[in-house]
Amino acid sequence: MKRPFQYIKTNMPKSFIIGVMAVVLAAAVSLTFGRAASAACTAPSTDYGTDTVTFTVPSTATYRLWSRIMAPDSTNNTYLLEVDGGNCYNVGGAVPASSWTWVDYQGGVTNNLIQQSLAQGTHTFKLIGNKPGLKVDRVVALSDPNCIPTGSGDNCNTPSDTQPPAVTLTAPAEGVTVSGLVSIAAGATDNVGVTKVEFYDNSTLISTDTTSPYTTSWDSSKVPNGTHVISARAYDAAGNVSTDSSTVTAKNGDTQAPSVPTSLKATASSYNTVNLTWKASTDNTAVTGYTITRDGVPVANVGAVTTYADTPLSANTTYTYQILAYDAAGNKSANSAKVSVKTQTVPDSQAPSAPTGLSAIAVSPSQVNLTWKASTDNIGVVSYDVYRSAGSGDPQVVGNSPTPSFGDSNLAANTTYAYYVVAKDASNNQSSPSSTITVQTPVLPSSLSSISGVITNQANKKAIPYARVVITINGNHHTYQADRYGRYAIFNLKSGRYNLTFRAQGYYSKTISVQLGSSPLTQNMALSKR
Protein backbone atom coordinates (compact mmCIF):
# COMPACT_ATOMS: atom_id res chain seq x y z
CA MET A 1 0.00 0.00 0.00
CA LYS A 2 1.49 3.33 -1.06
CA ARG A 3 1.47 6.27 1.36
CA PRO A 4 -0.05 9.40 -0.25
CA PHE A 5 1.72 12.71 -0.28
CA GLN A 6 -0.45 15.14 1.71
CA TYR A 7 -1.06 18.83 1.13
CA ILE A 8 -3.91 20.94 2.50
CA LYS A 9 -4.90 24.41 1.25
CA THR A 10 -7.99 26.26 2.51
CA ASN A 11 -7.34 29.91 1.62
CA MET A 12 -8.73 29.84 -1.92
CA PRO A 13 -10.42 32.66 -3.83
CA LYS A 14 -14.20 32.92 -3.81
CA SER A 15 -16.01 29.78 -2.54
CA PHE A 16 -13.95 27.07 -4.24
CA ILE A 17 -11.61 25.73 -1.50
CA ILE A 18 -8.99 23.26 -2.67
CA GLY A 19 -6.44 21.16 -0.80
CA VAL A 20 -4.29 18.45 -2.32
CA MET A 21 -2.90 15.15 -1.17
CA ALA A 22 -0.66 13.75 -3.89
CA VAL A 23 1.81 10.89 -4.09
CA VAL A 24 4.31 10.29 -1.26
CA LEU A 25 7.84 11.68 -1.45
CA ALA A 26 7.17 14.78 -3.53
CA ALA A 27 10.48 16.60 -3.92
CA ALA A 28 9.00 20.08 -4.39
CA VAL A 29 5.46 21.47 -4.31
CA SER A 30 4.53 24.83 -5.86
CA LEU A 31 1.08 26.40 -6.03
CA THR A 32 -0.16 28.99 -8.53
CA PHE A 33 -3.49 30.74 -8.51
CA GLY A 34 -5.28 32.40 -11.46
CA ARG A 35 -8.17 32.13 -13.83
CA ALA A 36 -9.01 28.73 -15.27
CA ALA A 37 -7.09 28.30 -18.53
CA SER A 38 -8.01 26.11 -21.46
CA ALA A 39 -5.98 22.87 -21.60
CA ALA A 40 -7.33 19.34 -21.52
CA CYS A 41 -10.11 20.79 -19.36
CA THR A 42 -12.23 23.51 -21.00
CA ALA A 43 -12.36 26.59 -18.80
CA PRO A 44 -15.82 27.12 -17.29
CA SER A 45 -17.77 30.24 -18.23
CA THR A 46 -17.60 31.38 -14.59
CA ASP A 47 -14.28 31.21 -12.72
CA TYR A 48 -14.66 29.70 -9.23
CA GLY A 49 -10.90 29.42 -8.60
CA THR A 50 -8.04 27.08 -9.49
CA ASP A 51 -5.21 25.33 -7.65
CA THR A 52 -2.12 23.68 -9.19
CA VAL A 53 0.18 21.16 -7.48
CA THR A 54 3.50 19.85 -8.83
CA PHE A 55 4.99 16.70 -7.24
CA THR A 56 7.29 13.74 -7.87
CA VAL A 57 6.11 10.15 -8.23
CA PRO A 58 8.74 7.71 -6.90
CA SER A 59 7.67 4.77 -9.08
CA THR A 60 5.54 4.02 -12.16
CA ALA A 61 2.06 2.68 -11.31
CA THR A 62 -1.68 3.08 -11.93
CA TYR A 63 -3.16 5.38 -9.28
CA ARG A 64 -6.78 5.71 -8.07
CA LEU A 65 -7.60 9.44 -7.62
CA TRP A 66 -9.83 10.23 -4.64
CA SER A 67 -11.25 13.67 -3.72
CA ARG A 68 -12.92 14.76 -0.48
CA ILE A 69 -15.63 17.31 -1.38
CA MET A 70 -18.56 19.10 0.21
CA ALA A 71 -21.48 20.17 -2.06
CA PRO A 72 -23.80 23.05 -1.10
CA ASP A 73 -26.77 21.32 -2.73
CA SER A 74 -27.72 18.43 -5.06
CA THR A 75 -26.87 20.41 -8.22
CA ASN A 76 -23.51 22.05 -7.49
CA ASN A 77 -21.54 18.90 -6.68
CA THR A 78 -18.68 18.52 -9.23
CA TYR A 79 -15.31 20.09 -10.09
CA LEU A 80 -12.75 19.54 -12.90
CA LEU A 81 -9.44 17.70 -12.27
CA GLU A 82 -6.79 18.02 -14.99
CA VAL A 83 -3.74 15.66 -14.87
CA ASP A 84 -0.51 16.67 -16.63
CA GLY A 85 -2.50 18.88 -19.03
CA GLY A 86 -3.71 15.78 -20.90
CA ASN A 87 -6.65 14.20 -19.06
CA CYS A 88 -9.69 16.00 -17.65
CA TYR A 89 -12.05 14.41 -15.12
CA ASN A 90 -15.44 15.85 -14.04
CA VAL A 91 -15.10 14.66 -10.43
CA GLY A 92 -18.22 13.94 -8.37
CA GLY A 93 -21.94 14.17 -9.03
CA ALA A 94 -24.55 12.31 -6.97
CA VAL A 95 -22.89 13.69 -3.82
CA PRO A 96 -24.95 14.40 -0.70
CA ALA A 97 -25.16 18.08 0.30
CA SER A 98 -23.45 19.71 3.30
CA SER A 99 -21.19 16.80 4.32
CA TRP A 100 -17.61 15.85 3.50
CA THR A 101 -17.64 12.87 1.10
CA TRP A 102 -14.83 10.88 -0.50
CA VAL A 103 -15.44 10.18 -4.22
CA ASP A 104 -13.32 8.32 -6.83
CA TYR A 105 -15.77 8.56 -9.74
CA GLN A 106 -16.82 11.10 -12.34
CA GLY A 107 -19.99 12.42 -13.93
CA GLY A 108 -22.20 11.08 -11.13
CA VAL A 109 -21.53 7.44 -12.21
CA THR A 110 -20.12 5.65 -9.18
CA ASN A 111 -18.54 2.82 -11.18
CA ASN A 112 -16.86 5.23 -13.62
CA LEU A 113 -13.64 5.29 -11.57
CA ILE A 114 -10.91 7.90 -11.93
CA GLN A 115 -7.72 5.93 -12.58
CA GLN A 116 -4.53 7.41 -14.01
CA SER A 117 -1.26 5.79 -15.05
CA LEU A 118 1.63 7.92 -13.73
CA ALA A 119 5.27 7.31 -14.62
CA GLN A 120 8.11 7.86 -12.16
CA GLY A 121 8.96 11.60 -12.12
CA THR A 122 7.22 14.96 -11.91
CA HIS A 123 3.47 15.44 -12.50
CA THR A 124 0.97 18.29 -12.24
CA PHE A 125 -2.63 18.26 -10.94
CA LYS A 126 -4.84 21.28 -11.71
CA LEU A 127 -8.12 21.61 -9.80
CA ILE A 128 -10.67 23.89 -11.54
CA GLY A 129 -13.85 25.12 -9.88
CA ASN A 130 -16.92 24.90 -12.12
CA LYS A 131 -19.72 25.02 -9.53
CA PRO A 132 -20.47 27.72 -6.95
CA GLY A 133 -20.11 26.87 -3.29
CA LEU A 134 -18.31 23.53 -3.82
CA LYS A 135 -15.42 22.79 -1.45
CA VAL A 136 -12.51 20.43 -2.07
CA ASP A 137 -10.05 20.08 0.79
CA ARG A 138 -8.10 16.91 -0.13
CA VAL A 139 -7.08 14.82 -3.13
CA VAL A 140 -5.16 11.55 -2.75
CA ALA A 141 -3.53 9.38 -5.40
CA LEU A 142 -3.29 5.75 -4.29
CA SER A 143 -1.74 2.81 -6.10
CA ASP A 144 -3.53 0.46 -3.65
CA PRO A 145 -7.03 -0.12 -5.15
CA ASN A 146 -8.25 -1.74 -1.93
CA CYS A 147 -7.74 1.28 0.34
CA ILE A 148 -10.82 3.52 0.68
CA PRO A 149 -9.99 6.83 2.41
CA THR A 150 -11.92 7.73 5.55
CA GLY A 151 -11.81 10.84 7.66
CA SER A 152 -8.80 12.88 6.51
CA GLY A 153 -7.49 9.92 4.47
CA ASP A 154 -4.66 9.10 6.83
CA ASN A 155 -5.86 5.50 7.07
CA CYS A 156 -4.16 4.88 3.71
CA ASN A 157 -0.77 6.00 5.03
CA THR A 158 2.17 3.67 5.50
CA PRO A 159 5.49 4.46 7.24
CA SER A 160 7.80 6.89 5.46
CA ASP A 161 10.84 5.80 3.52
CA THR A 162 13.74 6.12 5.99
CA GLN A 163 16.42 4.17 4.12
CA PRO A 164 19.07 6.48 2.61
CA PRO A 165 20.62 5.78 -0.79
CA ALA A 166 23.98 4.00 -1.10
CA VAL A 167 26.57 6.17 -2.86
CA THR A 168 30.20 5.58 -3.87
CA LEU A 169 32.51 8.23 -5.30
CA THR A 170 34.40 6.30 -7.98
CA ALA A 171 36.56 9.18 -9.25
CA PRO A 172 38.84 10.89 -8.37
CA ALA A 173 40.60 8.40 -6.12
CA GLU A 174 41.60 9.17 -2.55
CA GLY A 175 44.89 11.05 -2.13
CA VAL A 176 45.63 11.78 -5.82
CA THR A 177 47.13 15.06 -7.06
CA VAL A 178 45.04 16.72 -9.77
CA SER A 179 45.35 19.63 -12.15
CA GLY A 180 43.21 21.25 -14.82
CA LEU A 181 39.85 19.65 -15.68
CA VAL A 182 39.05 16.69 -13.39
CA SER A 183 36.39 14.03 -14.08
CA ILE A 184 34.15 13.18 -11.13
CA ALA A 185 31.88 10.11 -11.06
CA ALA A 186 29.70 8.33 -8.52
CA GLY A 187 27.44 5.30 -8.34
CA ALA A 188 24.20 5.49 -6.32
CA THR A 189 21.28 3.11 -5.59
CA ASP A 190 18.18 3.28 -3.36
CA ASN A 191 15.35 0.99 -2.21
CA VAL A 192 12.81 3.36 -3.85
CA GLY A 193 14.81 5.52 -6.22
CA VAL A 194 17.64 8.05 -6.36
CA THR A 195 16.35 11.53 -7.26
CA LYS A 196 19.67 13.32 -7.65
CA VAL A 197 23.40 13.30 -6.86
CA GLU A 198 25.17 16.54 -5.90
CA PHE A 199 28.93 16.98 -6.29
CA TYR A 200 30.89 19.31 -3.96
CA ASP A 201 34.35 20.83 -3.66
CA ASN A 202 34.60 21.18 0.12
CA SER A 203 31.29 22.97 0.83
CA THR A 204 30.91 24.51 -2.65
CA LEU A 205 28.40 22.85 -4.99
CA ILE A 206 30.00 21.91 -8.31
CA SER A 207 26.92 20.53 -10.09
CA THR A 208 23.86 18.25 -9.77
CA ASP A 209 23.10 15.15 -11.87
CA THR A 210 19.63 13.51 -11.85
CA THR A 211 20.32 10.48 -14.08
CA SER A 212 22.66 7.54 -13.83
CA PRO A 213 25.58 7.35 -14.48
CA TYR A 214 26.21 10.34 -12.23
CA THR A 215 29.15 12.40 -13.53
CA THR A 216 30.47 15.93 -13.75
CA SER A 217 33.71 17.86 -14.41
CA TRP A 218 35.62 20.13 -12.01
CA ASP A 219 38.11 22.77 -13.12
CA SER A 220 40.79 22.57 -10.43
CA SER A 221 42.72 25.45 -12.02
CA LYS A 222 40.06 27.88 -10.76
CA VAL A 223 40.50 27.03 -7.08
CA PRO A 224 43.46 27.59 -4.71
CA ASN A 225 46.19 24.97 -4.77
CA GLY A 226 46.13 22.62 -1.84
CA THR A 227 43.84 20.07 -0.23
CA HIS A 228 40.23 19.74 -1.41
CA VAL A 229 37.50 17.30 -0.29
CA ILE A 230 35.48 16.13 -3.31
CA SER A 231 32.16 14.58 -2.25
CA ALA A 232 29.04 13.06 -3.79
CA ARG A 233 25.70 13.38 -1.98
CA ALA A 234 22.85 11.10 -3.09
CA TYR A 235 19.19 11.94 -2.30
CA ASP A 236 15.95 9.99 -2.56
CA ALA A 237 12.45 11.42 -2.84
CA ALA A 238 11.92 11.19 0.95
CA GLY A 239 14.87 13.49 1.53
CA ASN A 240 17.17 10.76 2.83
CA VAL A 241 20.79 11.54 1.94
CA SER A 242 24.16 9.81 2.08
CA THR A 243 27.66 10.99 1.19
CA ASP A 244 30.97 9.58 -0.01
CA SER A 245 34.13 11.63 -0.50
CA SER A 246 37.81 11.66 -1.47
CA THR A 247 40.56 14.07 -0.45
CA VAL A 248 42.71 15.29 -3.33
CA THR A 249 45.47 17.85 -3.80
CA ALA A 250 45.07 20.53 -6.48
CA LYS A 251 48.36 21.62 -8.04
CA ASN A 252 48.12 24.11 -10.87
CA GLY A 253 50.46 26.82 -12.14
CA ASP A 254 52.38 28.68 -9.42
CA THR A 255 52.83 26.47 -6.35
CA GLN A 256 55.63 28.33 -4.56
CA ALA A 257 54.57 30.15 -1.39
CA PRO A 258 55.97 33.57 -0.42
CA SER A 259 58.61 33.85 2.29
CA VAL A 260 57.54 34.34 5.90
CA PRO A 261 57.11 38.04 6.90
CA THR A 262 59.78 39.17 9.37
CA SER A 263 60.44 41.96 11.89
CA LEU A 264 56.79 42.29 12.90
CA LYS A 265 56.35 45.14 15.41
CA ALA A 266 53.20 46.23 17.26
CA THR A 267 52.77 49.66 18.87
CA ALA A 268 49.75 50.79 20.88
CA SER A 269 49.28 54.33 19.59
CA SER A 270 46.16 54.94 21.71
CA TYR A 271 43.70 53.17 23.98
CA ASN A 272 41.87 51.60 20.99
CA THR A 273 44.45 51.32 18.19
CA VAL A 274 47.52 49.15 17.52
CA ASN A 275 49.86 49.98 14.61
CA LEU A 276 51.66 47.03 12.95
CA THR A 277 54.78 47.18 10.73
CA TRP A 278 56.85 44.39 9.12
CA LYS A 279 59.40 43.64 6.43
CA ALA A 280 57.97 42.63 3.06
CA SER A 281 57.95 38.97 2.00
CA THR A 282 59.36 37.80 -1.33
CA ASP A 283 57.84 35.44 -3.93
CA ASN A 284 58.83 33.83 -7.26
CA THR A 285 56.05 35.81 -8.97
CA ALA A 286 54.75 38.50 -6.61
CA VAL A 287 53.26 38.90 -3.14
CA THR A 288 49.59 39.83 -3.48
CA GLY A 289 48.83 40.62 0.15
CA TYR A 290 48.99 39.74 3.82
CA THR A 291 46.55 38.21 6.34
CA ILE A 292 46.52 39.84 9.79
CA THR A 293 45.77 37.50 12.71
CA ARG A 294 44.84 38.80 16.17
CA ASP A 295 44.78 36.34 19.07
CA GLY A 296 44.75 33.45 16.58
CA VAL A 297 41.78 34.77 14.56
CA PRO A 298 42.20 36.36 11.08
CA VAL A 299 40.89 39.94 11.23
CA ALA A 300 41.95 41.51 7.92
CA ASN A 301 43.48 40.94 4.49
CA VAL A 302 45.58 43.81 3.14
CA GLY A 303 47.39 44.36 -0.13
CA ALA A 304 51.13 44.36 -0.79
CA VAL A 305 51.84 46.83 2.03
CA THR A 306 53.95 46.65 5.19
CA THR A 307 51.76 48.55 7.68
CA TYR A 308 48.32 48.08 9.23
CA ALA A 309 46.31 49.95 11.91
CA ASP A 310 44.07 47.62 13.93
CA THR A 311 41.08 49.48 15.41
CA PRO A 312 38.78 49.69 17.30
CA LEU A 313 40.15 47.70 20.25
CA SER A 314 39.47 47.59 23.97
CA ALA A 315 41.47 49.79 26.30
CA ASN A 316 44.11 48.41 28.68
CA THR A 317 44.03 45.00 26.94
CA THR A 318 46.83 42.75 25.67
CA TYR A 319 46.64 41.50 22.06
CA THR A 320 48.88 39.04 20.18
CA TYR A 321 49.51 39.38 16.43
CA GLN A 322 50.88 37.30 13.54
CA ILE A 323 50.84 37.84 9.77
CA LEU A 324 51.29 35.65 6.70
CA ALA A 325 51.86 36.49 3.02
CA TYR A 326 49.97 35.09 0.01
CA ASP A 327 50.32 35.34 -3.79
CA ALA A 328 47.84 35.46 -6.67
CA ALA A 329 47.76 31.67 -6.94
CA GLY A 330 46.58 31.38 -3.33
CA ASN A 331 49.90 30.05 -2.00
CA LYS A 332 50.40 31.13 1.62
CA SER A 333 53.52 31.51 3.73
CA ALA A 334 53.76 30.27 7.29
CA ASN A 335 52.77 32.68 10.06
CA SER A 336 55.31 35.20 11.28
CA ALA A 337 56.62 35.19 14.84
CA LYS A 338 54.10 36.38 17.45
CA VAL A 339 54.24 39.85 18.98
CA SER A 340 52.11 41.10 21.89
CA VAL A 341 51.16 44.63 22.90
CA LYS A 342 48.90 46.21 25.51
CA THR A 343 46.62 49.10 24.57
CA GLN A 344 46.71 52.31 26.57
CA THR A 345 44.33 53.15 29.40
CA VAL A 346 41.31 55.24 28.50
CA PRO A 347 41.95 58.92 29.44
CA ASP A 348 39.72 59.78 32.40
CA SER A 349 39.15 63.32 33.63
CA GLN A 350 35.73 62.84 35.22
CA ALA A 351 35.65 62.82 39.02
CA PRO A 352 33.37 60.50 41.02
CA SER A 353 30.23 61.83 42.66
CA ALA A 354 30.49 63.01 46.28
CA PRO A 355 29.77 60.34 48.91
CA THR A 356 26.42 60.78 50.68
CA GLY A 357 24.71 59.48 53.80
CA LEU A 358 27.83 59.62 56.03
CA SER A 359 27.20 58.30 59.54
CA ALA A 360 29.53 57.80 62.52
CA ILE A 361 29.18 55.61 65.64
CA ALA A 362 31.64 55.64 68.56
CA VAL A 363 31.80 51.92 69.30
CA SER A 364 34.36 52.37 72.13
CA PRO A 365 36.40 55.12 73.77
CA SER A 366 39.10 54.49 71.13
CA GLN A 367 37.18 53.71 67.91
CA VAL A 368 34.62 55.31 65.59
CA ASN A 369 33.00 53.28 62.80
CA LEU A 370 32.02 55.23 59.66
CA THR A 371 29.64 54.18 56.85
CA TRP A 372 28.33 56.03 53.76
CA LYS A 373 26.58 55.49 50.44
CA ALA A 374 28.86 54.53 47.55
CA SER A 375 29.84 57.14 44.95
CA THR A 376 29.45 56.62 41.19
CA ASP A 377 31.97 57.21 38.39
CA ASN A 378 32.14 56.90 34.58
CA ILE A 379 34.93 54.31 34.92
CA GLY A 380 34.74 53.17 38.50
CA VAL A 381 35.45 54.25 42.10
CA VAL A 382 38.55 52.55 43.50
CA SER A 383 38.79 53.95 47.06
CA TYR A 384 37.73 56.57 49.61
CA ASP A 385 39.97 58.89 51.69
CA VAL A 386 38.71 59.50 55.23
CA TYR A 387 39.48 62.92 56.72
CA ARG A 388 39.42 63.63 60.49
CA SER A 389 39.88 66.70 62.64
CA ALA A 390 39.70 67.32 66.38
CA GLY A 391 38.93 70.70 67.90
CA SER A 392 40.28 73.55 65.74
CA GLY A 393 42.87 71.41 63.95
CA ASP A 394 42.95 71.04 60.16
CA PRO A 395 41.40 67.87 58.69
CA GLN A 396 43.94 65.14 57.95
CA VAL A 397 43.65 61.88 55.96
CA VAL A 398 43.50 59.15 58.59
CA GLY A 399 42.70 56.21 56.36
CA ASN A 400 41.72 54.86 52.95
CA SER A 401 39.06 52.24 52.25
CA PRO A 402 38.07 50.42 49.01
CA THR A 403 34.52 50.04 50.39
CA PRO A 404 32.04 52.59 51.82
CA SER A 405 32.99 51.88 55.45
CA PHE A 406 35.93 52.60 57.75
CA GLY A 407 36.94 51.96 61.35
CA ASP A 408 39.02 54.79 62.89
CA SER A 409 40.90 53.47 65.93
CA ASN A 410 43.51 54.64 68.47
CA LEU A 411 41.32 57.62 69.37
CA ALA A 412 41.24 59.52 72.67
CA ALA A 413 38.35 58.88 75.01
CA ASN A 414 35.79 61.60 75.71
CA THR A 415 36.85 63.57 72.60
CA THR A 416 34.84 65.15 69.76
CA TYR A 417 35.97 64.34 66.20
CA ALA A 418 34.77 65.66 62.84
CA TYR A 419 34.84 63.47 59.68
CA TYR A 420 34.24 63.74 55.94
CA VAL A 421 34.98 61.38 53.03
CA VAL A 422 36.34 61.91 49.46
CA ALA A 423 35.96 59.34 46.62
CA LYS A 424 38.77 58.63 44.10
CA ASP A 425 38.95 56.75 40.76
CA ALA A 426 41.89 54.94 39.09
CA SER A 427 43.07 58.19 37.45
CA ASN A 428 43.18 59.84 40.91
CA ASN A 429 40.25 62.12 40.10
CA GLN A 430 38.76 63.17 43.44
CA SER A 431 35.14 63.91 44.26
CA SER A 432 33.86 66.80 46.27
CA PRO A 433 33.90 66.00 50.01
CA SER A 434 30.87 64.50 51.66
CA SER A 435 29.01 66.40 54.33
CA THR A 436 30.89 66.67 57.67
CA ILE A 437 29.70 64.70 60.67
CA THR A 438 30.85 64.96 64.32
CA VAL A 439 30.94 62.27 67.00
CA GLN A 440 32.22 62.07 70.59
CA THR A 441 34.02 59.04 71.99
CA PRO A 442 32.81 57.82 75.40
CA VAL A 443 34.75 58.07 78.67
CA LEU A 444 37.14 55.19 79.34
CA PRO A 445 36.08 53.45 82.58
CA SER A 446 39.01 52.78 84.89
CA SER A 447 37.76 49.28 85.67
CA LEU A 448 38.00 48.06 82.07
CA SER A 449 41.01 46.81 80.14
CA SER A 450 42.09 46.57 76.47
CA ILE A 451 43.60 44.37 73.73
CA SER A 452 46.10 45.89 71.27
CA GLY A 453 48.86 44.86 68.93
CA VAL A 454 50.37 45.04 65.43
CA ILE A 455 49.16 43.12 62.33
CA THR A 456 51.98 42.06 59.98
CA ASN A 457 52.59 39.98 56.86
CA GLN A 458 53.86 36.54 57.85
CA ALA A 459 56.03 36.34 54.72
CA ASN A 460 58.02 39.61 55.04
CA LYS A 461 57.13 40.74 58.60
CA LYS A 462 55.91 44.11 57.28
CA ALA A 463 52.88 45.85 58.77
CA ILE A 464 49.54 45.48 56.92
CA PRO A 465 47.80 48.88 56.91
CA TYR A 466 44.06 49.18 57.64
CA ALA A 467 43.63 45.49 58.42
CA ARG A 468 40.43 44.59 60.30
CA VAL A 469 39.94 42.86 63.65
CA VAL A 470 36.64 41.15 64.40
CA ILE A 471 36.00 40.49 68.13
CA THR A 472 33.06 38.61 69.60
CA ILE A 473 31.58 40.41 72.63
CA ASN A 474 28.55 38.90 74.37
CA GLY A 475 27.79 36.86 71.24
CA ASN A 476 27.92 39.89 68.89
CA HIS A 477 30.64 40.58 66.28
CA HIS A 478 32.36 43.99 66.40
CA THR A 479 34.83 45.19 63.73
CA TYR A 480 37.85 47.40 64.46
CA GLN A 481 40.38 48.72 61.94
CA ALA A 482 44.13 49.07 62.26
CA ASP A 483 45.88 52.31 61.32
CA ARG A 484 48.27 52.77 58.39
CA TYR A 485 51.04 51.17 60.49
CA GLY A 486 49.03 48.02 61.20
CA ARG A 487 48.35 49.02 64.82
CA TYR A 488 45.03 48.32 66.46
CA ALA A 489 43.56 48.77 69.96
CA ILE A 490 40.26 47.65 71.48
CA PHE A 491 39.42 49.41 74.75
CA ASN A 492 36.63 49.25 77.29
CA LEU A 493 36.71 45.45 77.62
CA LYS A 494 35.76 43.51 80.72
CA SER A 495 37.88 40.64 81.95
CA GLY A 496 37.06 37.37 80.22
CA ARG A 497 37.68 35.23 77.10
CA TYR A 498 37.31 36.73 73.63
CA ASN A 499 37.47 35.31 70.10
CA LEU A 500 39.47 37.36 67.57
CA THR A 501 39.70 37.10 63.78
CA PHE A 502 42.13 39.21 61.74
CA ARG A 503 41.39 40.09 58.08
CA ALA A 504 42.91 42.08 55.24
CA GLN A 505 42.46 42.06 51.47
CA GLY A 506 44.32 38.97 50.26
CA TYR A 507 45.15 37.77 53.81
CA TYR A 508 43.44 35.71 56.47
CA SER A 509 43.85 34.20 59.94
CA LYS A 510 42.12 31.52 61.92
CA THR A 511 39.94 32.54 64.86
CA ILE A 512 42.00 32.71 68.06
CA SER A 513 40.80 32.81 71.64
CA VAL A 514 42.45 35.09 74.25
CA GLN A 515 41.94 35.51 77.99
CA LEU A 516 41.83 39.15 79.18
CA GLY A 517 42.50 39.99 82.78
CA SER A 518 42.65 43.34 84.53
CA SER A 519 45.85 44.30 82.70
CA PRO A 520 46.00 45.35 79.01
CA LEU A 521 46.76 42.44 76.66
CA THR A 522 49.16 42.65 73.70
CA GLN A 523 48.11 40.35 70.84
CA ASN A 524 50.21 40.70 67.68
CA MET A 525 49.19 38.73 64.59
CA ALA A 526 51.04 37.66 61.41
CA LEU A 527 48.68 36.99 58.47
CA SER A 528 49.18 34.57 55.60
CA LYS A 529 48.22 35.01 51.96
CA ARG A 530 44.96 33.34 50.89
ABEGO torsion letter per residue (X at the ends): XBBBBBBBBABBBEABBBBBBBBBGBABBBBBBEBBBBBABBBBABBAEBBBBBBBBABBBBBBBBBBBBBABAABABBBBBBGGABBBBBEEGBBBGBBBBBABBGGBAABBBBBBBBBEBBBBBBBBABBGBBBABBBBBABAABBBBEAGAAABBBBBABBBBBBBAOBBBGBBBBEBBBBBBBBBBAAEBABBBBBBEABBABBBABOBBBBBBBAAABBBEBBBBBBBBBBAAGBBBBBBBBBBBBBEBABBBBBBBGBBBBBABAABBBBBBBBBBBAABBABBBBBBGGBBABBBBBBABBBBOBBBBGBBBBBBBBBBBAAGBBBBBBBBBBBBBBBBBBABBBBBBBGBBBBBABAABBBBBBBBBBBAAEBABBBBBBBBEABBBBBAEBBABBBBBBBGBBBGBBBBBBBBBBBAAGBBBBBBBBBBBBBBBBBAABBBBBEBBBBAAAGBBBBGBBBBBBBGGBBBBBBBBAAGBBBBBGBBBEBBBBBBBBBGBBBBBBBBBBBABBBBBBBBBBBX
